[in-house]
Amino acid sequence: MRKSLVIAAHTAHQALRQPLFWILTSCFAAMIWASQFFTMFTLDDRLEGYLLREMGTSSIALCGALLAVLLSWLVITRDMDRLVALTVLSKPVSRPQFLAGKFAGILAAVAFSSALLAGVLVATVWQKETSRNIEEYADIEELAHRGPQGELGATVTAVEPVPPDRPFRAVVTLSRALPESDTVSDRLAARPPGGTFALGQLSIWKDNTLRNWLILRSWNEGGLGRLEVSIPQPWLDRMSGAPLEDIISPDEAVAALPPVGDARVASSRHGAVQRTWARFWSFEAPQIFKGALLAVVRVAILLAFAASLAPHVPLVVNGAASFVLFLVGHVSNYAFLSLDTASQPAWIRWAGRIFYAIFPNLENSRVESLVAAGREISLSYVCWSAGYGFAYGRSSSPRARPFSRARRSAERRGGEHSSMKYGILGDIHANLEALEAVLAAMEKHKPDKLMCVGDVVGYGADPSACIARIREIGATTVAGNHDYATIDKINVDFFNSYAREAALWTRRMLTKEEKGWLASLPLVELIDDCTLVHATLHSPELFEYIQTSYDAHLSFEQMTTHICFLGHSHVPVTFIQKRSVSFTMEPKITVDPNAKTIVNVGSVGQPRDENPDAAYAIYDEATRTMEITRIPYDIEKAAGKIVKAGLPEILAERLRYGR
């Protein structure tokens, strides 16, 4: 899980660095923002608002779909095509972990883009509709008017002065309840939260005069409407607001209370401003962001297919297939409903059900019309849709295989070949002193052919000299992850800091011709009845490690020879497959002709089994013996070169301890 999260974080960062990501997001943001300034061929302002919301929400989904396909190509296909080393601090990463991390990283980038576009849409709707309405309301000084919802006729049945002797306020009881709606969206659409008029006027004829009392708040209680109103205060000086010297009697104060009788309850302009503001920020803006979230859910399903197709097919084919799926997913529900009817034969109904199960039901998450009409999208609906989307995406995302293993068959001798003696070395890591010591020791065995399992360069201070020496002796060589990192054929971002610094230093030291030789190295080579690979046979391009019997089992399944030589872990070990897989760390074994054998020959230039001596292997086909030998060399000279070259001192120090 941690490795997938690290890959996801790196992928999201990689996606955000793509110019295409920002170009697409900016184009759609500009299109949404500019739409407020163009007529939508309707004279109805309200309908134009609907079209603006629907178009904006659809644009968010379309931008996410385009990004899903294009980013799959940019950060999956290209990485696999360039044979990216999938290592986190030099630890192995499996293909499922790689794809899970890539999927999560791309989806995070798409979600970020959708959030930006949703913010632009909110600002656009505010600019086109809400701010204009608020300005219109705020420009009118008159407090009372007939509000959008009209006036409510009722009868005042009781009035309670507060306080009783000198009332500043009064609580009025109506004969009927104030109107409320069962849904949040309707309440917000017509009146403020709570379902009643927060501000407004109570109008009653009194003494042949229509008098008004300002409503401070209102609520329903026991099936009746209750209003708290402000009472005109005749005992206050109207100019200064200070109490008059002659305090009026309680009777005069009570005379200012609303009378019992027929009344009208009306909203105020000030209340309309409050309702418009509250509705937009408490309802409309969250609805737009919910719509954007559900667009990301649809894109998650599309991305699962796009990521699975990315390693297999070109971008154009992937894009076409993904968008056909996207379109079919939006009509799959209607197709199912048309096929699964009593009028259809049984086999057609079953075909419809199979079709409905195979193709995603994207229509459930298409909420553009709900956002446009201002209908409420409940949180439970969002959660259920998200659960369906991610579950479907997970179940429909197979473990994609790279479309090219870059495996090259070497020339094979025709007919039977005589028994050969092979000298095998690897993981030289630019350590010339260790390489020369190993080559000198090999001479006494007189091998017929020399083979190298990769990583000629990296870590050490003599990359050019080691390349020249390997080419001089004519060793058949396969590519290691440090060889490819040096020529920028794999991504060094997952290397630890010391390995990354050494790879970048080596890249600067090599000539164009030396880099060309490294680029020509294959991942897998077949020599007679031997296989050469740096890491694993089941995924040579991913540079995974064989550390367990199960890891070895996966490579045994890909073997077409009886013996395979590899390196990468810098630890000598031999795996043997008969009925089951076993391993041994004995330096000398007899190779069983009825079994398959994988031999890690250890490291020439940087052993990691706590033995600093350089390692190499000799395989004699005549006697079927394989022996790993350790040779001391001038470690201090090699370490001194590393320090003198300005490479990290830890690379020199670890040579002394073999780890």
KOLTI-545514 format. One line per 2 residues: number of its first residue (from 1); their letters; for each residue x, y, z of C-alpha. Coordinates in steps of 0.5 Angstrom, whole numbers, padded with zeros to 4 digits. Layout:
residues N
NUM) a) X/Y/Z ~ ...
//
This chain:
residues 659
1) mr) 0000/0000/0000 ~ 0006/0005/0002
3) ks) 0009/0004/-0005 ~ 0003/0005/-0009
5) lv) 0002/0011/-0005 ~ 0009/0014/-0006
7) ia) 0008/0012/-0014 ~ 0001/0016/-0014
9) ah) 0004/0022/-0011 ~ 0009/0022/-0016
11) ta) 0004/0021/-0021 ~ 0000/0026/-0019
13) hq) 0006/0031/-0019 ~ 0008/0028/-0026
15) al) 0001/0030/-0028 ~ 0001/0037/-0026
17) rq) 0008/0038/-0029 ~ 0005/0036/-0036
19) pl) 0003/0042/-0040 ~ -0003/0039/-0043
21) fw) -0006/0038/-0036 ~ -0006/0046/-0035
23) il) -0008/0047/-0043 ~ -0014/0043/-0042
25) ts) -0016/0045/-0036 ~ -0015/0053/-0038
27) cf) -0019/0052/-0044 ~ -0025/0049/-0041
29) aa) -0024/0054/-0035 ~ -0024/0060/-0040
31) mi) -0030/0057/-0044 ~ -0034/0056/-0038
33) wa) -0033/0063/-0035 ~ -0034/0066/-0042
35) sq) -0041/0063/-0043 ~ -0044/0068/-0038
37) ff) -0042/0074/-0044 ~ -0046/0070/-0049
39) tm) -0053/0069/-0051 ~ -0056/0062/-0050
41) ft) -0061/0064/-0056 ~ -0067/0065/-0050
43) ld) -0070/0071/-0048 ~ -0072/0067/-0041
45) dr) -0066/0069/-0036 ~ -0068/0064/-0032
47) le) -0067/0059/-0037 ~ -0060/0062/-0039
49) gy) -0058/0060/-0032 ~ -0060/0053/-0033
51) ll) -0057/0052/-0039 ~ -0050/0055/-0036
53) re) -0050/0050/-0030 ~ -0052/0044/-0035
55) mg) -0046/0046/-0040 ~ -0041/0048/-0034
57) ts) -0042/0041/-0031 ~ -0042/0037/-0037
59) si) -0035/0041/-0039 ~ -0032/0039/-0032
61) al) -0034/0031/-0034 ~ -0031/0032/-0041
63) cg) -0025/0035/-0039 ~ -0024/0030/-0034
65) al) -0025/0024/-0039 ~ -0020/0028/-0044
67) la) -0015/0028/-0038 ~ -0016/0021/-0036
69) vl) -0014/0018/-0043 ~ -0009/0023/-0044
71) ls) -0005/0022/-0038 ~ -0006/0015/-0038
73) wl) -0001/0015/-0045 ~ 0003/0020/-0042
75) vi) 0005/0017/-0035 ~ 0003/0010/-0036
77) tr) 0005/0008/-0043 ~ 0011/0012/-0044
79) dm) 0014/0010/-0037 ~ 0013/0003/-0039
81) dr) 0015/0004/-0046 ~ 0022/0007/-0043
83) lv) 0022/0001/-0038 ~ 0022/0005/-0032
85) al) 0025/0002/-0026 ~ 0020/0002/-0021
87) tv) 0024/0002/-0015 ~ 0022/0006/-0008
89) ls) 0028/0007/-0004 ~ 0031/0001/-0008
91) kp) 0026/-0003/-0006 ~ 0022/-0008/-0011
93) vs) 0015/-0005/-0014 ~ 0010/-0010/-0017
95) rp) 0006/-0009/-0023 ~ -0001/-0009/-0019
97) qf) 0003/-0004/-0014 ~ 0005/0000/-0020
99) la) -0002/0000/-0024 ~ -0006/0002/-0017
101) gk) -0001/0008/-0016 ~ -0002/0010/-0023
103) fa) -0009/0010/-0023 ~ -0010/0014/-0016
105) gi) -0005/0019/-0018 ~ -0008/0020/-0025
107) la) -0015/0021/-0021 ~ -0012/0025/-0016
109) av) -0010/0030/-0022 ~ -0017/0030/-0025
111) af) -0020/0031/-0019 ~ -0016/0037/-0018
113) ss) -0018/0040/-0025 ~ -0025/0038/-0023
115) al) -0025/0042/-0017 ~ -0022/0048/-0021
117) la) -0027/0048/-0026 ~ -0032/0047/-0021
119) gv) -0030/0054/-0017 ~ -0030/0057/-0024
121) lv) -0037/0055/-0025 ~ -0039/0058/-0018
123) at) -0036/0064/-0020 ~ -0039/0065/-0027
125) vw) -0046/0063/-0024 ~ -0045/0068/-0018
127) qk) -0043/0073/-0023 ~ -0048/0072/-0028
129) et) -0054/0071/-0024 ~ -0053/0072/-0016
131) sr) -0049/0078/-0015 ~ -0054/0082/-0020
133) ni) -0060/0080/-0016 ~ -0057/0082/-0010
135) ee) -0055/0089/-0013 ~ -0062/0090/-0015
137) ya) -0065/0088/-0008 ~ -0060/0092/-0005
139) di) -0061/0099/-0009 ~ -0068/0099/-0007
141) ee) -0069/0103/0000 ~ -0076/0101/0001
143) la) -0076/0096/0006 ~ -0083/0093/0005
145) hr) -0085/0090/-0002 ~ -0089/0084/-0004
147) gp) -0084/0079/-0004 ~ -0083/0073/-0010
149) qg) -0087/0068/-0006 ~ -0093/0074/-0005
151) el) -0097/0075/0002 ~ -0100/0070/0007
153) ga) -0107/0072/0009 ~ -0108/0070/0017
155) tv) -0111/0072/0023 ~ -0108/0074/0029
157) ta) -0111/0070/0035 ~ -0106/0073/0041
159) ve) -0101/0078/0042 ~ -0096/0077/0048
161) pv) -0092/0084/0050 ~ -0085/0083/0051
163) pp) -0084/0086/0057 ~ -0091/0087/0059
165) dr) -0091/0094/0062 ~ -0086/0097/0057
167) pf) -0086/0093/0051 ~ -0081/0093/0046
169) ra) -0083/0087/0042 ~ -0089/0083/0042
171) vv) -0090/0075/0040 ~ -0096/0074/0035
173) tl) -0100/0068/0034 ~ -0103/0067/0028
175) sr) -0109/0062/0026 ~ -0105/0058/0021
177) al) -0098/0055/0021 ~ -0093/0059/0016
179) pe) -0092/0055/0010 ~ -0086/0050/0010
181) sd) -0083/0045/0005 ~ -0081/0038/0006
183) tv) -0075/0038/0002 ~ -0069/0043/0004
185) sd) -0068/0045/-0004 ~ -0075/0048/-0004
187) rl) -0075/0051/0003 ~ -0068/0055/0000
189) aa) -0072/0056/-0006 ~ -0077/0060/-0003
191) rp) -0075/0062/0004 ~ -0070/0062/0008
193) pg) -0067/0056/0012 ~ -0072/0054/0017
195) gt) -0078/0055/0012 ~ -0081/0061/0015
197) fa) -0080/0069/0013 ~ -0074/0071/0017
199) lg) -0075/0078/0016 ~ -0081/0082/0013
201) ql) -0088/0086/0015 ~ -0094/0084/0019
203) si) -0099/0089/0016 ~ -0106/0090/0020
205) wk) -0112/0095/0019 ~ -0112/0099/0026
207) dn) -0116/0105/0027 ~ -0118/0105/0019
209) tl) -0110/0106/0018 ~ -0106/0100/0015
211) rn) -0100/0099/0020 ~ -0094/0095/0019
213) wl) -0090/0092/0025 ~ -0083/0089/0023
215) il) -0082/0082/0023 ~ -0075/0080/0027
217) rs) -0076/0072/0027 ~ -0082/0067/0026
219) wn) -0083/0060/0027 ~ -0088/0054/0027
221) eg) -0090/0052/0034 ~ -0096/0047/0035
223) gl) -0099/0048/0028 ~ -0099/0055/0029
225) gr) -0095/0061/0026 ~ -0091/0065/0031
227) le) -0088/0072/0030 ~ -0083/0076/0034
229) vs) -0085/0083/0032 ~ -0082/0090/0033
231) ip) -0086/0095/0037 ~ -0086/0103/0035
233) qp) -0083/0106/0041 ~ -0086/0113/0042
235) wl) -0083/0114/0049 ~ -0076/0114/0045
237) dr) -0074/0121/0042 ~ -0075/0120/0035
239) ms) -0068/0124/0033 ~ -0064/0122/0039
241) ga) -0067/0115/0041 ~ -0066/0117/0048
243) pl) -0072/0116/0053 ~ -0077/0122/0054
245) ed) -0077/0125/0060 ~ -0085/0124/0061
247) ii) -0085/0116/0061 ~ -0092/0114/0057
249) sp) -0097/0110/0061 ~ -0097/0102/0060
251) de) -0104/0103/0057 ~ -0101/0108/0051
253) av) -0095/0103/0050 ~ -0100/0097/0050
255) aa) -0104/0101/0044 ~ -0098/0100/0040
257) lp) -0099/0093/0040 ~ -0102/0089/0034
259) pv) -0109/0088/0035 ~ -0112/0081/0034
261) gd) -0116/0081/0027 ~ -0114/0079/0020
263) ar) -0107/0081/0018 ~ -0102/0080/0012
265) va) -0095/0077/0013 ~ -0090/0080/0007
267) ss) -0083/0079/0006 ~ -0078/0084/0005
269) rh) -0073/0087/0000 ~ -0068/0086/0006
271) ga) -0070/0079/0007 ~ -0070/0077/-0001
273) vq) -0062/0079/-0001 ~ -0061/0075/0005
275) rt) -0065/0069/0002 ~ -0061/0070/-0005
277) wa) -0054/0070/-0001 ~ -0056/0064/0003
279) rf) -0059/0060/-0002 ~ -0053/0061/-0007
281) ws) -0047/0059/-0002 ~ -0051/0054/0003
283) fe) -0054/0050/-0003 ~ -0052/0052/-0010
285) ap) -0045/0052/-0010 ~ -0045/0046/-0006
287) qi) -0049/0043/-0011 ~ -0044/0045/-0017
289) fk) -0039/0042/-0013 ~ -0043/0035/-0012
291) ga) -0044/0035/-0019 ~ -0036/0036/-0020
293) ll) -0035/0030/-0015 ~ -0040/0025/-0019
295) av) -0036/0027/-0025 ~ -0030/0025/-0022
297) vr) -0034/0018/-0021 ~ -0035/0017/-0028
299) va) -0028/0019/-0030 ~ -0026/0014/-0025
301) il) -0029/0008/-0029 ~ -0027/0011/-0035
303) la) -0020/0011/-0033 ~ -0020/0004/-0030
305) fa) -0021/0002/-0038 ~ -0016/0007/-0040
307) as) -0010/0005/-0036 ~ -0012/-0002/-0037
309) la) -0011/-0001/-0045 ~ -0005/0004/-0044
311) ph) 0000/-0001/-0044 ~ -0003/-0005/-0050
313) vp) -0005/0000/-0056 ~ -0004/0007/-0059
315) lv) -0007/0013/-0056 ~ -0012/0014/-0061
317) vn) -0014/0007/-0061 ~ -0015/0008/-0053
319) ga) -0018/0014/-0054 ~ -0023/0012/-0059
321) as) -0025/0006/-0054 ~ -0025/0009/-0048
323) fv) -0030/0015/-0051 ~ -0034/0009/-0054
325) lf) -0035/0006/-0047 ~ -0036/0013/-0044
327) lv) -0042/0014/-0049 ~ -0045/0007/-0048
329) gh) -0044/0007/-0041 ~ -0049/0013/-0041
331) vs) -0054/0010/-0045 ~ -0053/0003/-0042
333) ny) -0059/0004/-0037 ~ -0064/0006/-0042
335) af) -0062/0000/-0047 ~ -0063/-0005/-0041
337) ls) -0070/-0002/-0039 ~ -0072/-0003/-0047
339) ld) -0069/-0010/-0047 ~ -0072/-0012/-0040
341) ta) -0079/-0012/-0041 ~ -0085/-0017/-0041
343) sq) -0086/-0016/-0049 ~ -0079/-0019/-0050
345) pa) -0077/-0026/-0051 ~ -0073/-0029/-0045
347) wi) -0066/-0029/-0048 ~ -0067/-0022/-0050
349) rw) -0068/-0020/-0043 ~ -0062/-0024/-0041
351) ag) -0058/-0021/-0046 ~ -0060/-0014/-0043
353) ri) -0058/-0016/-0036 ~ -0052/-0019/-0038
355) fy) -0051/-0012/-0042 ~ -0053/-0008/-0036
357) ai) -0048/-0012/-0032 ~ -0042/-0011/-0037
359) fp) -0043/-0004/-0038 ~ -0042/0001/-0033
361) nl) -0048/0005/-0031 ~ -0046/0012/-0032
363) en) -0053/0015/-0032 ~ -0053/0015/-0025
365) sr) -0048/0020/-0024 ~ -0050/0025/-0029
367) ve) -0053/0030/-0025 ~ -0052/0036/-0030
369) sl) -0060/0037/-0030 ~ -0061/0037/-0023
371) va) -0055/0042/-0022 ~ -0058/0046/-0027
373) ag) -0066/0046/-0024 ~ -0063/0047/-0017
375) re) -0066/0040/-0015 ~ -0062/0037/-0009
377) is) -0057/0032/-0009 ~ -0057/0028/-0003
379) ls) -0050/0026/0001 ~ -0053/0019/0001
381) yv) -0054/0019/-0007 ~ -0047/0022/-0008
383) cw) -0044/0016/-0003 ~ -0048/0011/-0007
385) sa) -0046/0013/-0013 ~ -0038/0014/-0011
387) gy) -0038/0007/-0008 ~ -0041/0004/-0015
389) gf) -0036/0008/-0019 ~ -0030/0006/-0015
391) ay) -0032/-0001/-0014 ~ -0034/-0002/-0022
393) gr) -0027/0001/-0024 ~ -0023/-0004/-0019
395) ss) -0027/-0010/-0022 ~ -0026/-0008/-0029
397) sp) -0018/-0006/-0028 ~ -0014/-0012/-0030
399) ra) -0007/-0013/-0029 ~ -0005/-0010/-0035
401) rp) 0001/-0013/-0038 ~ 0007/-0009/-0042
403) fs) 0006/-0009/-0049 ~ 0013/-0010/-0050
405) ra) 0018/-0014/-0046 ~ 0024/-0012/-0050
407) rr) 0026/-0019/-0050 ~ 0031/-0021/-0056
409) sa) 0034/-0028/-0058 ~ 0041/-0028/-0059
411) er) 0044/-0032/-0064 ~ 0043/-0040/-0063
413) rg) 0048/-0045/-0065 ~ 0045/-0050/-0070
415) ge) 0044/-0057/-0068 ~ 0048/-0060/-0062
417) hs) 0053/-0055/-0059 ~ 0059/-0058/-0055
419) sm) 0060/-0057/-0048 ~ 0062/-0050/-0046
421) ky) 0065/-0047/-0040 ~ 0062/-0040/-0038
423) gi) 0064/-0034/-0034 ~ 0059/-0030/-0031
425) lg) 0059/-0023/-0028 ~ 0055/-0017/-0026
427) di) 0053/-0011/-0022 ~ 0060/-0008/-0023
429) ha) 0058/-0001/-0022 ~ 0064/0002/-0025
431) nl) 0069/-0001/-0020 ~ 0075/-0002/-0024
433) ea) 0079/-0005/-0019 ~ 0074/-0010/-0017
435) le) 0073/-0012/-0025 ~ 0080/-0013/-0026
437) av) 0081/-0017/-0020 ~ 0075/-0022/-0023
439) la) 0078/-0022/-0030 ~ 0085/-0024/-0028
441) am) 0082/-0029/-0023 ~ 0077/-0032/-0029
443) ek) 0083/-0033/-0033 ~ 0085/-0040/-0030
445) hk) 0078/-0043/-0031 ~ 0079/-0041/-0039
447) pd) 0072/-0040/-0040 ~ 0069/-0041/-0047
449) kl) 0065/-0035/-0046 ~ 0064/-0029/-0042
451) mc) 0057/-0026/-0040 ~ 0055/-0020/-0036
453) vg) 0048/-0019/-0032 ~ 0048/-0012/-0032
455) dv) 0049/-0006/-0028 ~ 0056/-0004/-0031
457) vg) 0056/0003/-0029 ~ 0053/0007/-0023
459) yg) 0055/0008/-0016 ~ 0063/0008/-0018
461) ad) 0068/0013/-0021 ~ 0070/0009/-0027
463) ps) 0064/0008/-0032 ~ 0068/0009/-0038
465) ac) 0074/0005/-0036 ~ 0069/-0001/-0034
467) ia) 0065/0000/-0041 ~ 0071/-0001/-0045
469) ri) 0074/-0007/-0041 ~ 0067/-0011/-0042
471) re) 0067/-0009/-0049 ~ 0074/-0011/-0050
473) ig) 0073/-0018/-0047 ~ 0067/-0019/-0052
475) at) 0062/-0021/-0046 ~ 0055/-0022/-0048
477) tv) 0051/-0017/-0044 ~ 0044/-0015/-0042
479) ag) 0042/-0008/-0039 ~ 0041/-0007/-0031
481) nh) 0037/-0001/-0028 ~ 0043/0003/-0027
483) dy) 0045/0002/-0034 ~ 0038/0005/-0037
485) at) 0038/0010/-0032 ~ 0045/0013/-0034
487) id) 0042/0014/-0041 ~ 0035/0017/-0039
489) ki) 0032/0011/-0041 ~ 0028/0010/-0034
491) nv) 0026/0015/-0029 ~ 0031/0016/-0023
493) df) 0026/0019/-0019 ~ 0025/0013/-0015
495) fn) 0032/0012/-0014 ~ 0035/0013/-0007
497) sy) 0038/0020/-0007 ~ 0045/0017/-0007
499) ar) 0044/0012/-0013 ~ 0040/0018/-0016
501) ea) 0046/0023/-0015 ~ 0051/0017/-0018
503) al) 0047/0016/-0024 ~ 0046/0023/-0026
505) wt) 0054/0024/-0025 ~ 0055/0018/-0029
507) rr) 0051/0021/-0035 ~ 0055/0027/-0035
509) ml) 0061/0023/-0035 ~ 0060/0018/-0041
511) tk) 0061/0020/-0048 ~ 0055/0019/-0054
513) ee) 0058/0013/-0056 ~ 0058/0010/-0049
515) kg) 0051/0012/-0048 ~ 0049/0009/-0055
517) wl) 0052/0002/-0053 ~ 0049/0002/-0046
519) as) 0042/0004/-0050 ~ 0043/-0002/-0055
521) lp) 0043/-0007/-0049 ~ 0037/-0012/-0049
523) lv) 0034/-0014/-0042 ~ 0034/-0021/-0044
525) el) 0039/-0026/-0048 ~ 0039/-0033/-0049
527) id) 0046/-0036/-0050 ~ 0045/-0044/-0052
529) dc) 0042/-0047/-0046 ~ 0043/-0041/-0041
531) tl) 0038/-0035/-0040 ~ 0041/-0028/-0038
533) vh) 0037/-0022/-0035 ~ 0039/-0017/-0030
535) at) 0033/-0017/-0025 ~ 0027/-0022/-0027
537) lh) 0024/-0026/-0033 ~ 0017/-0025/-0031
539) sp) 0018/-0017/-0031 ~ 0025/-0016/-0034
541) el) 0023/-0008/-0035 ~ 0020/-0007/-0028
543) fe) 0027/-0009/-0025 ~ 0024/-0013/-0019
545) yi) 0028/-0017/-0014 ~ 0027/-0024/-0013
547) qt) 0028/-0025/-0006 ~ 0023/-0031/-0004
549) sy) 0021/-0037/-0007 ~ 0015/-0034/-0010
551) da) 0019/-0029/-0014 ~ 0023/-0034/-0017
553) hl) 0017/-0039/-0018 ~ 0014/-0033/-0023
555) sf) 0021/-0033/-0027 ~ 0021/-0040/-0027
557) eq) 0014/-0040/-0031 ~ 0018/-0036/-0036
559) mt) 0024/-0040/-0037 ~ 0025/-0044/-0044
561) th) 0032/-0046/-0042 ~ 0035/-0050/-0036
563) ic) 0039/-0045/-0032 ~ 0038/-0037/-0032
565) fl) 0044/-0032/-0029 ~ 0042/-0026/-0026
567) gh) 0044/-0020/-0021 ~ 0041/-0014/-0018
569) sh) 0040/-0016/-0011 ~ 0048/-0016/-0010
571) vp) 0047/-0023/-0006 ~ 0049/-0029/-0009
573) vt) 0044/-0035/-0008 ~ 0041/-0040/-0012
575) fi) 0034/-0042/-0013 ~ 0032/-0049/-0016
577) qk) 0025/-0052/-0018 ~ 0023/-0059/-0018
579) rs) 0016/-0060/-0016 ~ 0017/-0054/-0011
581) vs) 0022/-0048/-0011 ~ 0028/-0049/-0006
583) ft) 0034/-0044/-0005 ~ 0041/-0045/-0003
585) me) 0047/-0041/-0001 ~ 0052/-0046/-0002
587) pk) 0058/-0043/-0007 ~ 0058/-0049/-0011
589) it) 0053/-0054/-0013 ~ 0051/-0059/-0019
591) vd) 0046/-0057/-0024 ~ 0040/-0062/-0024
593) pn) 0039/-0063/-0032 ~ 0032/-0065/-0030
595) ak) 0030/-0058/-0026 ~ 0031/-0051/-0027
597) ti) 0036/-0047/-0024 ~ 0036/-0039/-0023
599) vn) 0043/-0037/-0020 ~ 0044/-0030/-0017
601) vg) 0052/-0029/-0019 ~ 0053/-0023/-0013
603) sv) 0056/-0017/-0015 ~ 0063/-0015/-0018
605) gq) 0063/-0008/-0015 ~ 0059/-0007/-0009
607) pr) 0057/-0014/-0006 ~ 0052/-0013/0000
609) de) 0052/-0020/0003 ~ 0057/-0017/0009
611) np) 0063/-0020/0005 ~ 0067/-0014/0001
613) da) 0070/-0019/-0004 ~ 0068/-0019/-0011
615) ay) 0064/-0025/-0014 ~ 0063/-0028/-0020
617) ai) 0061/-0035/-0023 ~ 0064/-0041/-0027
619) yd) 0059/-0046/-0030 ~ 0061/-0052/-0033
621) ea) 0056/-0055/-0038 ~ 0061/-0062/-0038
623) tr) 0061/-0063/-0031 ~ 0054/-0059/-0030
625) tm) 0058/-0055/-0024 ~ 0056/-0048/-0022
627) ei) 0061/-0045/-0017 ~ 0061/-0038/-0014
629) tr) 0068/-0035/-0013 ~ 0070/-0029/-0008
631) ip) 0076/-0025/-0010 ~ 0079/-0019/-0006
633) yd) 0081/-0013/-0009 ~ 0084/-0006/-0007
635) ie) 0078/-0003/-0004 ~ 0082/0003/-0001
637) ka) 0084/0005/-0008 ~ 0076/0004/-0011
639) ag) 0074/0008/-0005 ~ 0079/0014/-0006
641) ki) 0077/0015/-0013 ~ 0069/0015/-0011
643) vk) 0071/0021/-0006 ~ 0076/0024/-0011
645) ag) 0070/0024/-0016 ~ 0065/0028/-0011
647) lp) 0060/0022/-0011 ~ 0057/0021/-0004
649) ei) 0062/0018/0001 ~ 0057/0013/0003
651) la) 0058/0010/-0003 ~ 0066/0009/-0002
653) er) 0064/0007/0006 ~ 0060/0001/0004
655) lr) 0065/-0002/0000 ~ 0069/-0003/0006
657) yg) 0063/-0007/0009 ~ 0060/-0011/0004
659) r) 0053/-0008/0005
//
